[in-house]
Amino acid sequence: MGTSARELAAATPASRDRYVDLLRVASLSVVVLGHWLMAAVTADGQVGNLLAVVPELQAVTWLFQVMPVFFFVGGFSHALAHRSRPRYAAFLRARLQRLLRPTMVFVGVWGAAALVLQLSGADGGLTGVALRLVTQPLWFIGIYLAMVAFTPPLLRLHERWGWGAFAALAGGAVAVDVLRFAADVPFVEFLNFAFVWLAVHQLGFLRADGMIRRPALLAGAGLLGATALVALGPYPLSMVGMPGEKVSNMAPPTLALLCHGLWVVGAVELLRGPGTRLVARAGVWRTVVAANGVAMTAFLWHLTAMLGVYGALLGLDRELPAPATGAWWTQVPLRLLAAALLTALLVAAFRRFEAPAPAAPSTGRGGPVAAVGITLALLGVLGLSLTGFAGLLDGHSATLIAVPVTAPAAVGLALAGWLLVERAGRGGSR
C-alpha cells in the first residue's frame, strides 16, 4: 500500500518550501475552476465561452489566468531536481513519470471510448464536441515536457548569467512580436511558445536561488507593461484564448502574456509570507500534500467530468438556461458541485497511475536517446491536443509545426517517446 497523505505530511523535512507546493495546487485548482465556469453549453449541445458571451468578464482573466504561476513553480522544482539528479536521462525519467503515465492512461481510455462511439454512430451532439475538447488541456503537458527537456542547459545559463538569461529569453519574445506585428513575418509567432513560457520557467530558477528580491517591482513592471501593450498595441484584453479572435495572447503566447506572467509571479511572491504561515498549519499542509498527489489526474479528467455533467442534464431532458442569464448563474453552484464530485470519482479510479515510481539505477548513458524520447513525447502530446479524438476513423488531422498529424500518429509518437525515456533513464541504452 502507498504512503498516506498524513504520513507524507508528517515526514516533510523542515527545509521544504511548502509555499511552492501550495502554489502548485492553487494554480491548477484555479485553472480547473476557470474551465468549468467558462463553459457555456447550450440546449443543442454546443459549447461556447462565457467570456465571449459577456466580454466585460475578460478583465477578470488578469487575476485568474494563473498558468504562469504553475510554470514558475515548475522552474523552481526542476532546478532542485536536476541538481540532485544531474544525469540527463535519469532526470528526464524521474520528471516524466508522474506526467506521462497518467496522461497515457487518459489517452488510452478516451481513445478506446472514441472508437466505440464512432463505430456505433453515437459520436454526434455533445458527445462529438467532447471528443474534440477533452484533449485540449494536453497542450499544457506538452509545453511542460519542453520545459523539462530544456532545464539542464537553461539552468547552466542561469547559473552563469542570472537575470541575464531571463532577459535573453524575454528579448526573444520582444523580437518575435516585432517581427510578427511590425514586419508581418509569417509563422514567427510560434517561436513564442518557447520564448514566453521558458522565460516564465526561468523565473523559477531565480526564485530557487533567492534572486527575486523585489517582487513588488516585478509585479508593478509586469502590470504596467501588460496594460500599456493592451491599451496601445494589437493585443486583446483577455489573457486566455477566445474563439474566433484574430490575435490571441495565449496561442501563440505574446509579449503581453509574458508581462502578465511577471505581474502574477510578483503578486504571489508578495503573498509569500502569509502563504507560508498558512501552509505551516498541520491540517492545511495535509490537504496540500493530498491534493499534490492527485493534481495531474484531476487536471486530466476535469473536462471529462464537466462535459459528463452537461451530458447528464441533456440526457435527462433538464432545461439548460441560456448562458449568462439569471437562471444560468443560479445553476452554477450545483453544476460546479456535480463536476467536482464526478472529478473526485474519476480521480479515485485513476489516481494509482500518478503514484511515484521507484528510482532506477542509471549508467549515466542514454542522454541522446532520452532527448529524442522527450522530443517525440512532447510532439505527440501537442499533436493530440490539436486533433482530439473526433474523426478518429476518418483520418482527421491537424497541423503541428507545418506537418499534418492524426490522432493515432500523435498517440504513437507520445508512447514511443515515453518508452525511449524510460529505457534511457533505466540505463538501458548503450
N, C-alpha and C positions, 0 to 999 in steps of 0.2 A: 504493500500500500504506500501511496505517496505521503510526503510530509504535509501536515495540515498547515493552514494559514496561521493558526495560533502558534504552532511550533516554529514556523519560519519567522514570525514576528518576534518571538521571544529570543531567537538565536541571532537577531540582527546585530552586527557589530556596531559599536559606538561611532566608528569612523564613517559609516554610510551616510550619504547625503539624502536623507529621507524626503526632502522637499522636491528633489528631482523625480522621485517615484510618484509623489503627489501630482506633479505637473503632467507626467505621462498619462496617468489615469484621468485627470481632469480634462486634458485636451482632447483625448479620444471620446470621453463622455459628451463633451460639448459638440463634437463633430456628429456623433450619433444622434443626439437630440436635435441638432440642426437639420439633419437629413429627414428625420421624422416630421419636423414642423414644416419644412419647405415643400413636402409632397402635397400637391393639390390634385387629388383624384376626383374625377367627375363621375356622374352616374353611368356614363357609357364606357367606363374603364380606362379612360385616358389619364395619363399622369402629367400634370403641369408643375409649374414652380410658383409657390406663393409670392416670391419676390417679384415675379413678372406680373402677377395679379394685382399686387399692392406695391408699386415701385417705391413708395416712401419708406418701406421697410428695408430697402437696400443699405441705408445708412447704418443699420444695426450690424451689418457684417464687419464694420470696423472694430467692433467689440468681440464678435463671436466667430470670426474667421481665425481659428487658433491652430490650424495645421502647422504654421511656422514654429509654434511652441513645441510640437511633437518632434519636428526635425532638429530643433535646437537641443532638446533633451537627448535625441539620438546622437548628436555630435559629442556631447558630454560623455555618454555611456560608451561610445565607440573608442574615444580616446583612452579611457581607463581600461577597456577590454583589450585593446591592441597592445598597450604597454605591459599587460600581464600575460599576453599570449602573442608574442611578436611574429611568429611564423605565419606567413600569409595564408596558406591552405588551412591550417588549424584555426586561425582567427575567423576565416570565412565560414567554415563548417559550424563553428560554435555560434556565430551570429545568425546563420541561416536556419538552424534547427527549429527555432520557435516561430520563424516566419513561413518557411516553405512547407513544413509538414501539415499544419492546419490549413494552409492555402490549397495544397494539392488534394486534401480530403474534401474541402469545399468544392473544388473544381470537379472532382470525381462524382460527388453526389449530384450536383447540378447538371453535369454532362449526361449522366445516366437518366435523370429526370427529363431532360430536354429530348433525348432520343425516344423515350416512351411517349411523351406528349405529342411529338411530331408524328410518330408512327401511327398514333391513334387519332390524329387530326384534332387534338384538343389544345392546340397552341395558338388559339385566337384570343381576342379581347385582352383582359388584364393579364392572362397567362402569357400571351405573346409579348406584352410590354415587360413583364417580369423577366422573361428570357433575355431581353435586351439590356435591362437595367441592372440586374443583380451583380454583374461583373464589373460595373463601372468603378467601384471603390478600389479595384485592384491596381489602378494607376498609382495609388499611394504606395502600395507594396513594391511596385516596380521602381519607383523613384527611391524608395528606402534601400532597395538592393543596390542601386547605383551608389548611394552614399556609403554603404558598407564596402563596396568594391574599391572606392577611391579613398577610404580612410587612411591607409598606410602612407601613400605619397603626400596627401594633403596634410596629414599630421606632421610629417617631416618638414614641409614648408612652413607650417605654423610654428614649429619649434625653432626654426631659423629666423622667420620674419615676423611672427606675431600678428599684430594688426595689419601689417603689410600684406600678408597672404589673403586676409579677408578683403582688403582694399583692391587687390588684383582681381578677385572674383567679382566684386561689386563693379569695378571698372569694366569688366567684360560685359556685365548686364547693361551698363550705360551704353557701351559701344553697339551692342546688339539692337537696342531700341532706337538709337540714332540711325543706324543703317536701315532699320525696318520702317520707321516713320518719316525720316527726312530724305533718305535715298531710295526708299521703296525697293530694297534688295529682297528678292524672293527667298523664302524658306529660312532666312537667317534667324527669324524669331524663335525657331525651335531650339536654338543653342541656349536659350534662357531657361529651358528645363534644367540644364546643368548649372549655369552661372548663378541663377537666383537661389535655387534650393541648396546648392553646395555652399553658397555664401552664408545662408542661414545656419546650415550644418556647422560651418567654420566657427560661428559664434559659440557653439557648444564646446569646441576646443578651447576657446578663450576663457570660457567660464571654468573649465576643468583646471586651468592654471591660474585662476584668480585674477584675470586680466580685465574683467568688466567691472571697473571701479566706479564708474559714473553712470549708473543705469538711467537716472533722470535725463542726462544729456542724450543718451541713446534713444530713449523714448521720445523726447522732445524733437530731436532731429528727424526721427522717422515719421512722426505725426506731421510735422511741418512739411517735410518732403512729399509725403503722400498727398496732403491737402493741396499743395501747390501744383503737383503733377495732374491731379484730377481736375482742379479748377482751370488750369491754363493749357493742359495738354490734351492728347487724344484718348485719355484713359477714362474708363467708365467709373461710376461711383461704387458699384458693387465689387467687393473683394472675393466673391465667389462667381463661378461661371453662370451665365444667364442664357436661356435658349434664344437662338436667333441673333444674338448680338454680333456686331461687326468686329469689335475688339473685346477680348476677354482679358481680365487681369490674371486669370488662372491657367488658361490653356491656349497658348503657352504663357508662362508667367511673365510679368512685366516689371519694369523698374518700380512702378507704383506698388506692386505687391511686395517687392523687396523692402521698400520703405515701410510698408505696413508691418512686415516682419520685424524690422528694427523697433517699431513702436510697441508691438505686443511683447517682444522679448524684454525690452527695457521695462515695460509695465510689470511683468511677472517677477523680474529681478527686484523691483521696488517693493514687491509684496513678500520678499524672501523671509524677512524677519517674522512677521505674523504667521506666514505659512509654515515655517519651521517649528514655531511653537505649537501650532495646531496639530501637526503630524507627529509631534513628540508624545501626544496623548496615546495611551496604550490601545484604546478602542478604535481611534481613528487610524492608527498605524496598522492594526489587524485588518481593517476594512481595505486600506490601500494595498496591503500585501495580497489579500484575496482577490481584489479587482485586477491587479497586475498579472496574476496568474492565469486569467482568462480574457485579458483585454483584446488580444488578437482574434480569438474565437468570436467574441461578441461583435467586434468590428466587422468581421467577415459575414456574419449571419444577420446583422441588424436590418438590412434592407429586405431580406427574405421575410423576416418577422413582420415588418411594416406592410409589405405587399400581401402577406398572408392575412393580416387583419382586414385590409380593404377587400380582399377576395372573399373572406367570410361574410362581410357585410353585404357585398353584392350577391353572393350565393344565397343569403337568407332574405333577399329582396328588401333589405333595410334601406331606407331613403338616405342618399348621400347629399347633403346640402351643397349648394354652390360654394366653391372655395371663397374664404374671407368674408362670408356673410355672418350675421349674428349666430345663426343656428350652427354654422360650421365651427365657429370659435367655441361655442358651448360644448361641442362634442370633443374638442381637443384633449382635455384631461383623460377621458375614457379611452380614446384611441391610443394615447401615449402609454397609459397603464397596460392596455392589452398588448401593445407592441413590446413593452418591457417584459411582461410575463412570458410571451412567446419566445423572446430572445433568451430569457433565462432557461427555458426548456431546451432550446437548441444548444445553449452553452453546456447544459448538463449532459447532453448526448454526445457532444464533440470535444469537450474540454481535455480529454485524455491525450489528444494529439498535440496539445500545446505544452505538455509536461516536458521539462528539460531532459535531454538525453545525456547519458554519461559521457564524459570526455573520452576520446580515443587517443591512443598513443600515436605520435606523428614522427616520421623520419626527418621532417623539415623539408622534404622534397615535395614536388607536386604543385608548386606555385603557379606555373604556366597553365597546368590543367585546371586548377581552381579558378584562375582568371577567365579562361574560356567558359567554364561551367557557369559562373555567375553572370557572364555576359549573355549566354543563352537563356538563363533563367529570367533575367530582367526583361529581355526582349519578348519572351513567351508570355510573361505576366502582363506586360504592357499591351501586347497584341490582343490578348484575351479581354482586357478591359475595353478595347475598342470594338471588337467583333461581337461580344456577347454570345449567347447560345441560340438566338433566333436564327432560323435558316440553316441550322446545322447540317441538314441533309441536302440543302440546295446549293452548297458551295459558297454561301455568303462570305464575303471578305471585307476587310477594312485596310486602309493604307497605314503602314507603320514605317516611318522614315523612308518614304517613297517606294516601299515594297508592299504589294498586296499580301495579306496573311489571313488564313481561315482559322476558325476556332480549333479544329483538330491539329493544325500545324502549330498553333500557339501553345496548345497543351503539350504537344510533343517536345517543343523547344524547352518549356519550363521543366518538364520531367527529366529530359536529358541533362539539362544544366544542373539540376539538383543532384542527380546521381553522380555527375562528374565531381561536384564539390564534395559530396560525401566520400567518394573514393580517394580524392586527393587529400582531404582532411584526415582520413584514417591512415595515411601513409601508404596507400595502395598504388601510388604512381611511382614508377622507377625511371 
